[in-house]
């Protein structure tokens, strides 16, 4: 079932998206990426009998990875929005490819990448009734059910293998060398990077060759930055803040006065000198080092690996607005979605000692305004502190050549809850430097750049309603419809 085309029982060229689709699509992308739900009218027959023309589906962001059997909203390579069922997940190259298929179609659609799956259908509005997607009427057909059953069977087999292994361990059947290997893995030593600087809490493994034998010692860096070395003439030595090369040379110099021939190998068994604080919407699991807290970096660690090791984002986390606060540096806003699904390393930085990672909740992210109409990138603009009309339009890509800049419309909520209309003349601002046109904006305000002069609220709604009829956001419209 497509929001903008009918089902295709036989292959045929896809139609070009109309202007209303292009106007509405950025708004839908922005809403779903911000954690809001949206209503999308259904057209066509490709999802019969589960969905029929005239239904309105409620599309919400994904919680976790998309799963076969779900009805999802996807954007095709031709920028068409399609509501189809996810029937399979394949591996194409190094990326997962998601295969979609309408219930009334014989073959699956061309696979799409994860970033083109916009959201999952969570409910259907039919004849004025809101029906949950768990209703049997929307269940997958026998073909998809068989696929899901086979997938569950494979998971059960893997789980049974883990259970059998645990029972064998409990009964003492597993060989002793396996347990010894586990202990060896726990005590595994790592060669630190040349630029790594030791800190309090680090545990070092020191191997000393004196020409005849190898002595192995463990050094723990104390809170004062020193480590005790039980060798006559040395005792303790400063370690914190030093690199492995610097410390290795110092040790070899000290041992040269004791042994004729000396070689030192310096490894690390526990990283604890570099710690990162984790706050906000973080899961707490059975592991003792999960959830909010201050955790040690176990060597060079990126953001995604650190979050994975300590519980990961919670269900209500706003993963697109993660804050990283570094001492004596500017705060950075990171997008975990891009870091994971688009392999964007700029959103997956290496962490440093003293970093603070804060994961906000979606409920904290409702500081946004909506910029629609003749701008380069219609959609949502977030308010970090204060924002005016000029900045909002600039962050939405600026005006298009068709924009009527003498009559920018701003819809604001009045003190009585009713909608108020404000008209800003940008031509006067540019020509006379009249800053009255730069209206301060508040969360929930709607900015609309028309193609012609508009004077009344009814005219505004009549112009933007066709585009919003394709994507009728609960968040945007409900506050203004009754007025």
C-alpha positions as CSV (number, residue, x, y, z in Angstrom):
1,X,0.0,0.0,0.0
2,X,1.5,3.3,-1.0
3,X,0.9,6.7,0.4
4,X,1.5,8.1,-3.2
5,X,1.0,5.3,-5.7
6,X,-1.3,2.2,-6.1
7,X,0.0,-1.3,-5.7
8,X,1.8,-2.9,-8.6
9,X,0.9,-6.5,-9.2
10,X,2.9,-6.4,-12.5
11,X,6.2,-4.4,-12.9
12,X,5.8,-1.0,-14.4
13,X,7.7,2.3,-14.2
14,X,7.2,4.2,-11.0
15,X,5.5,7.6,-11.3
16,X,7.3,10.8,-10.4
17,X,6.3,12.2,-7.0
18,X,4.1,15.2,-7.2
19,X,4.9,18.6,-5.7
20,X,2.7,17.9,-2.6
21,X,4.6,14.7,-1.9
22,X,7.9,16.6,-2.1
23,X,6.6,19.3,0.2
24,X,5.3,16.8,2.7
25,X,8.1,14.3,2.7
26,X,10.7,16.4,4.6
27,X,8.1,17.1,7.3
28,X,7.5,13.4,7.8
29,X,11.2,12.6,7.9
30,X,11.8,15.3,10.5
31,X,8.8,14.2,12.7
32,X,9.8,10.5,12.8
33,X,13.5,11.3,13.3
34,X,12.4,13.5,16.3
35,X,10.4,10.6,17.9
36,X,6.9,11.8,17.0
37,X,4.2,9.7,15.4
38,X,2.5,10.8,12.2
39,X,-0.8,9.9,10.3
40,X,-0.4,8.8,6.7
41,X,-3.5,8.2,4.5
42,X,-3.4,4.9,2.6
43,X,-4.0,4.7,-1.2
44,X,-3.9,1.8,-3.6
45,X,-4.5,-2.0,-3.2
46,X,-1.1,-3.6,-2.8
47,X,-1.7,-4.3,1.0
48,X,-5.1,-5.9,0.7
49,X,-6.7,-7.4,2.7
50,X,-4.7,-6.1,5.7
51,X,-5.0,-2.4,4.6
52,X,-7.6,-0.9,2.3
53,X,-7.8,2.4,0.6
54,X,-9.2,5.0,3.0
55,X,-7.3,3.7,6.0
56,X,-5.0,6.0,7.9
57,X,-1.9,4.4,9.4
58,X,-0.2,5.7,12.5
59,X,3.6,5.6,11.8
60,X,6.0,5.7,14.7
61,X,9.8,5.5,15.0
62,X,11.4,2.1,15.3
63,X,12.2,0.7,18.8
64,X,15.1,-1.5,18.1
65,X,15.9,-3.1,14.7
66,X,13.1,-3.6,12.1
67,X,11.8,-7.2,12.2
68,X,10.2,-9.3,9.5
69,X,6.4,-9.3,9.7
70,X,6.2,-5.6,10.6
71,X,4.3,-3.2,8.3
72,X,6.7,-0.4,7.7
73,X,6.9,3.0,5.9
74,X,9.8,3.1,3.4
75,X,11.1,5.6,0.9
76,X,12.0,4.1,-2.5
77,X,14.9,5.3,-4.7
78,X,12.4,7.4,-6.7
79,X,11.5,9.2,-3.4
80,X,8.0,7.5,-3.2
81,X,6.6,6.6,0.2
82,X,5.4,3.0,0.4
83,X,3.6,1.2,3.2
84,X,4.6,-2.5,2.8
85,X,5.4,-5.5,5.0
86,X,9.0,-6.4,5.8
87,X,9.4,-10.0,4.7
88,X,13.1,-10.6,4.8
89,X,16.5,-9.1,5.7
90,X,19.4,-10.0,3.5
91,X,23.1,-9.1,3.5
92,X,24.1,-7.1,0.4
93,X,27.8,-6.5,0.6
94,X,28.5,-5.2,4.1
95,X,25.0,-3.7,4.5
96,X,21.7,-5.2,5.5
97,X,19.1,-5.0,2.7
98,X,15.4,-5.0,3.8
99,X,13.0,-6.7,1.4
100,X,9.4,-5.4,1.4
101,X,6.3,-6.9,-0.2
102,X,2.7,-5.9,-0.4
103,X,0.2,-8.6,0.9
104,X,-1.5,-8.6,-2.5
105,X,1.7,-8.8,-4.5
106,X,3.4,-12.0,-5.6
107,X,7.0,-10.8,-5.4
108,X,9.0,-8.7,-3.0
109,X,9.9,-5.1,-3.9
110,X,13.5,-4.1,-4.5
111,X,15.4,-4.1,-1.2
112,X,16.1,-0.8,0.6
113,X,18.8,0.2,3.1
114,X,18.1,0.9,6.7
115,X,18.1,4.6,6.3
116,X,15.1,4.4,3.9
117,X,12.9,2.6,6.4
118,X,11.3,5.7,8.1
119,X,9.1,4.0,10.7
120,X,6.8,1.2,11.7
121,X,3.0,1.1,11.5
122,X,1.6,0.9,15.1
123,X,-2.1,1.4,14.5
124,X,-4.7,1.8,11.8
125,X,-7.6,4.4,11.9
126,X,-10.5,2.9,10.0
127,X,-14.1,4.3,10.0
128,X,-13.2,6.5,12.9
129,X,-11.9,3.7,15.1
130,X,-8.3,3.3,16.1
131,X,-7.2,-0.4,15.7
132,X,-3.9,-1.6,17.2
133,X,-1.6,-3.3,14.7
134,X,-1.7,-6.4,16.8
135,X,-5.3,-6.9,15.6
136,X,-5.6,-10.2,13.7
137,X,-6.9,-8.3,10.7
138,X,-3.3,-7.0,10.1
139,X,-1.4,-10.2,10.8
140,X,1.0,-11.4,8.2
141,X,-0.1,-14.1,5.7
142,X,1.0,-17.7,5.7
143,X,4.1,-17.0,3.6
144,X,5.5,-14.6,6.1
145,X,4.4,-16.7,9.1
146,X,6.5,-19.6,7.8
147,X,9.5,-17.4,7.4
148,X,9.1,-16.0,10.9
149,X,8.6,-19.5,12.3
150,X,11.9,-20.7,10.7
151,X,13.7,-17.7,12.1
152,X,12.3,-18.4,15.6
153,X,13.4,-22.0,15.3
154,X,17.0,-21.0,14.5
155,X,17.0,-18.7,17.6
156,X,15.7,-21.5,19.8
157,X,18.4,-23.9,18.5
158,X,21.1,-21.3,19.3
159,X,19.6,-20.8,22.8
160,X,19.5,-24.6,23.4
161,X,23.2,-24.8,22.5
162,X,24.0,-22.2,25.1
163,X,21.8,-24.0,27.7
164,X,23.5,-27.3,27.0
165,X,26.9,-25.8,27.4
166,X,25.9,-24.2,30.7
167,X,24.6,-27.6,32.0
168,X,27.8,-29.3,31.0
169,X,29.8,-26.7,32.9
170,X,27.5,-27.2,35.9
171,X,28.1,-30.9,35.8
172,X,31.8,-30.6,35.6
173,X,31.9,-32.2,32.1
174,X,33.7,-29.3,30.4
175,X,37.5,-29.9,30.3
176,X,39.6,-28.2,32.8
177,X,41.7,-26.6,30.1
178,X,38.7,-24.7,28.9
179,X,38.3,-23.1,32.4
180,X,42.0,-22.3,32.4
181,X,41.6,-20.7,29.0
182,X,38.8,-18.5,30.4
183,X,41.1,-17.4,33.2
184,X,43.8,-16.7,30.7
185,X,41.4,-14.5,28.7
186,X,40.6,-12.5,31.8
187,X,44.2,-11.9,32.5
188,X,45.0,-11.1,28.9
189,X,47.6,-8.3,28.6
190,X,47.4,-5.6,26.0
191,X,50.1,-3.5,24.5
192,X,49.0,0.1,25.0
193,X,49.2,2.6,22.2
194,X,52.4,4.6,22.2
195,X,50.6,7.8,23.0
196,X,48.5,6.4,25.9
197,X,49.2,8.1,29.2
198,X,48.9,6.0,32.3
199,X,46.5,7.1,35.1
200,X,45.6,6.1,38.7
201,X,44.0,2.7,38.8
202,X,45.8,1.2,35.8
203,X,47.4,-2.2,36.3
204,X,50.6,-2.8,34.4
205,X,52.3,-6.0,33.6
206,X,56.1,-5.7,33.7
207,X,58.4,-8.4,32.2
208,X,62.2,-7.9,32.8
209,X,64.9,-9.9,31.0
210,X,68.2,-9.6,32.9
211,X,70.3,-11.8,30.6
212,X,69.5,-15.0,32.4
213,X,65.9,-15.2,33.3
214,X,62.6,-13.3,33.0
215,X,61.0,-11.7,36.0
216,X,57.3,-10.8,35.9
217,X,55.8,-8.1,38.1
218,X,52.5,-6.3,38.3
219,X,52.3,-2.6,39.0
220,X,49.2,-0.8,40.2
221,X,49.2,3.0,39.7
222,X,48.1,4.5,43.0
223,X,46.0,7.6,43.5
224,X,49.2,9.7,44.0
225,X,50.3,8.6,40.5
226,X,53.1,6.4,41.7
227,X,53.5,2.6,41.5
228,X,55.5,0.3,43.9
229,X,58.2,-1.7,42.3
230,X,59.7,-4.3,44.7
231,X,63.3,-4.1,43.4
232,X,66.2,-3.0,45.6
233,X,67.3,0.5,44.8
234,X,64.0,1.5,43.1
235,X,61.0,1.1,45.4
236,X,58.4,3.4,43.9
237,X,58.4,5.4,40.7
238,X,56.1,8.0,39.1
239,X,53.9,6.5,36.5
240,X,50.7,8.6,36.0
241,X,50.8,10.9,33.0
242,X,53.7,9.1,31.4
243,X,53.6,7.3,28.0
244,X,54.7,3.7,27.6
245,X,57.8,4.7,25.7
246,X,58.9,7.2,28.4
247,X,58.3,4.8,31.3
248,X,60.0,1.9,29.4
249,X,63.2,3.9,28.9
250,X,63.2,5.1,32.5
251,X,62.9,1.5,33.8
252,X,65.6,0.2,31.5
253,X,67.9,3.0,32.7
254,X,67.2,2.2,36.4
255,X,67.7,-1.6,35.8
256,X,71.0,-1.0,34.0
257,X,72.6,-0.1,37.3
258,X,71.5,-3.5,38.7
259,X,71.9,-5.9,35.7
260,X,74.5,-5.9,33.0
261,X,71.9,-6.7,30.3
262,X,68.3,-5.5,30.6
263,X,65.2,-5.5,28.4
264,X,61.8,-4.4,29.6
265,X,58.4,-5.4,28.1
266,X,55.6,-3.1,29.4
267,X,52.0,-4.2,29.0
268,X,48.7,-3.4,30.6
269,X,46.1,-5.7,32.1
270,X,43.5,-3.2,33.3
271,X,42.6,0.2,32.1
272,X,41.2,2.4,34.9
273,X,43.1,5.7,34.6
274,X,40.8,7.2,32.0
275,X,37.2,7.5,33.0
276,X,34.1,8.7,31.3
277,X,30.8,9.7,33.0
278,X,27.5,8.4,31.5
279,X,24.2,10.1,32.4
280,X,20.6,10.3,31.2
281,X,18.5,7.6,29.4
282,X,20.9,4.6,29.8
283,X,19.8,1.0,30.3
284,X,20.8,-0.8,33.5
285,X,21.4,-4.5,32.9
286,X,22.6,-7.4,35.0
287,X,26.1,-6.3,34.5
288,X,27.6,-4.4,37.3
289,X,29.2,-1.8,35.0
290,X,26.0,-0.8,33.2
291,X,23.7,2.2,33.5
292,X,24.5,5.7,34.5
293,X,27.8,6.1,36.3
294,X,31.5,6.8,35.8
295,X,33.2,4.0,33.9
296,X,36.8,3.3,32.9
297,X,37.9,3.3,29.2
298,X,39.4,-0.1,28.4
299,X,41.9,1.3,25.9
300,X,41.0,3.4,22.9
301,X,37.2,3.5,22.8
302,X,34.7,5.1,20.5
303,X,31.3,6.3,21.6
304,X,29.3,3.4,20.1
305,X,31.5,0.8,21.7
306,X,31.4,2.6,25.1
307,X,27.6,2.7,25.1
308,X,27.3,-0.9,24.0
309,X,29.6,-2.0,26.9
310,X,27.6,-0.1,29.5
311,X,24.0,-0.9,28.8
312,X,23.2,1.2,25.7
313,X,20.5,3.9,25.3
314,X,17.2,3.4,27.1
315,X,13.8,3.0,25.3
316,X,13.0,6.7,25.7
317,X,16.4,7.9,24.6
318,X,16.8,10.6,22.0
319,X,19.7,9.0,20.2
320,X,19.9,11.8,17.7
321,X,20.7,14.4,20.3
322,X,23.4,12.8,22.5
323,X,25.5,15.4,24.2
324,X,29.3,15.0,24.7
325,X,30.8,17.5,27.1
326,X,34.6,17.6,27.1
327,X,36.7,19.6,29.7
328,X,38.0,22.8,28.2
329,X,36.2,22.2,24.9
330,X,32.9,23.0,23.2
331,X,29.9,20.7,23.8
332,X,29.2,18.4,20.8
333,X,25.8,17.0,19.7
334,X,26.1,13.5,18.3
335,X,23.7,11.5,16.2
336,X,23.9,7.8,17.2
337,X,21.6,6.8,14.3
338,X,24.2,8.1,11.8
339,X,27.0,6.6,13.7
340,X,25.5,3.1,13.7
341,X,23.6,2.8,10.4
342,X,25.6,5.1,8.2
343,X,29.1,4.5,9.7
344,X,29.6,8.2,10.2
345,X,32.7,8.4,12.3
346,X,32.2,12.1,13.0
347,X,29.2,11.0,15.2
348,X,31.3,8.2,16.8
349,X,34.3,10.0,18.2
350,X,37.1,8.6,20.3
351,X,36.5,9.2,24.0
352,X,38.9,10.9,26.3
353,X,39.4,11.0,30.1
354,X,36.9,13.3,31.7
355,X,34.3,13.2,29.0
356,X,30.7,13.4,30.0
357,X,28.1,11.7,27.8
358,X,24.5,12.7,28.4
359,X,21.6,10.9,26.6
360,X,18.5,13.1,26.7
361,X,14.9,11.6,26.7
362,X,12.5,12.2,23.9
363,X,10.3,14.2,26.2
364,X,13.1,16.7,26.7
365,X,13.3,17.3,22.9
366,X,10.0,19.1,22.4
367,X,11.8,22.4,21.9
368,X,11.3,22.8,18.2
369,X,9.5,25.0,15.6
370,X,8.2,23.9,12.2
371,X,9.3,25.7,9.0
372,X,7.2,24.9,6.0
373,X,6.6,26.2,2.5
374,X,9.1,27.8,0.2
375,X,12.3,27.1,2.0
376,X,15.2,24.9,1.0
377,X,14.7,22.1,3.7
378,X,11.1,22.2,5.1
379,X,10.8,20.4,8.5
380,X,11.7,20.8,12.1
381,X,14.2,23.3,13.5
382,X,15.4,22.6,17.1
383,X,15.6,25.4,19.7
384,X,18.7,25.1,21.8
385,X,18.4,28.4,23.6
386,X,16.5,31.3,21.9
387,X,15.7,31.5,18.2
388,X,14.3,34.2,15.9
389,X,12.6,33.9,12.6
390,X,15.7,34.8,10.6
391,X,17.7,32.0,12.2
392,X,14.9,29.5,11.8
393,X,14.6,30.2,8.1
394,X,18.4,30.1,7.6
395,X,18.6,26.7,9.4
396,X,15.8,25.5,7.1
397,X,17.9,26.2,4.0
398,X,16.8,29.8,3.3
399,X,14.1,31.0,0.8
400,X,13.5,29.4,-2.5
401,X,13.2,31.7,-5.6
402,X,9.3,31.4,-5.3
403,X,9.1,32.5,-1.7
404,X,7.0,35.6,-1.0
405,X,9.3,37.3,1.5
406,X,7.1,40.3,2.1
407,X,4.5,38.1,3.9
408,X,6.1,35.4,6.0
409,X,3.4,33.8,8.1
410,X,4.1,32.8,11.7
411,X,1.4,30.8,13.6
412,X,1.8,31.1,17.4
413,X,-0.2,29.8,20.4
414,X,-1.8,32.7,22.3
415,X,-2.3,32.9,26.0
416,X,-5.8,31.5,25.7
417,X,-4.6,28.5,23.6
418,X,-5.9,29.9,20.3
419,X,-3.8,30.3,17.2
420,X,-2.5,33.8,16.5
421,X,-1.2,34.9,13.0
422,X,1.8,37.2,12.6
423,X,3.1,38.5,9.2
424,X,6.7,39.4,8.8
425,X,8.1,41.5,6.0
426,X,11.6,40.3,5.2
427,X,12.0,42.8,2.3
428,X,11.8,45.7,4.7
429,X,14.3,43.9,7.0
430,X,16.8,43.5,4.1
431,X,16.2,46.9,2.7
432,X,15.8,49.1,5.8
433,X,17.4,47.0,8.4
434,X,14.1,46.8,10.3
435,X,14.6,44.1,12.9
436,X,10.9,44.0,13.7
437,X,10.5,41.3,11.1
438,X,12.8,39.0,13.2
439,X,10.0,37.6,15.4
440,X,11.1,35.6,18.4
441,X,9.9,32.0,18.2
442,X,8.6,29.6,20.9
443,X,8.4,25.8,20.9
444,X,5.5,24.6,18.7
445,X,5.3,27.7,16.5
446,X,4.7,27.2,12.7
447,X,6.6,29.3,10.1
448,X,5.1,29.2,6.6
449,X,6.8,30.9,3.6
450,X,4.0,31.3,1.0
451,X,4.1,32.0,-2.7
452,X,1.7,34.9,-2.5
453,X,0.3,37.3,0.0
454,X,-1.8,35.7,2.8
455,X,-3.8,37.6,5.4
456,X,-6.0,35.3,7.4
457,X,-5.6,32.0,9.4
458,X,-8.2,30.3,7.1
459,X,-6.1,31.2,4.1
460,X,-3.0,29.8,5.7
461,X,-4.7,26.5,6.6
462,X,-6.2,26.3,3.1
463,X,-2.8,26.6,1.5
464,X,-0.8,24.2,3.8
465,X,-3.6,21.7,4.3
466,X,-3.1,19.8,0.9
467,X,0.5,19.0,1.9
468,X,-0.4,18.3,5.5
469,X,-3.2,16.1,4.2
470,X,-0.6,13.7,3.0
471,X,1.2,13.8,6.3
472,X,-1.2,14.9,9.0
473,X,1.0,15.2,12.1
474,X,-0.9,15.0,15.4
475,X,1.8,17.2,17.0
476,X,1.4,20.0,14.5
477,X,-2.3,20.2,13.6
478,X,-4.4,19.3,16.7
479,X,-3.6,22.6,18.5
480,X,-4.8,24.7,15.6
481,X,-7.7,22.7,14.0
482,X,-10.4,23.8,16.4
483,X,-9.6,27.5,15.7
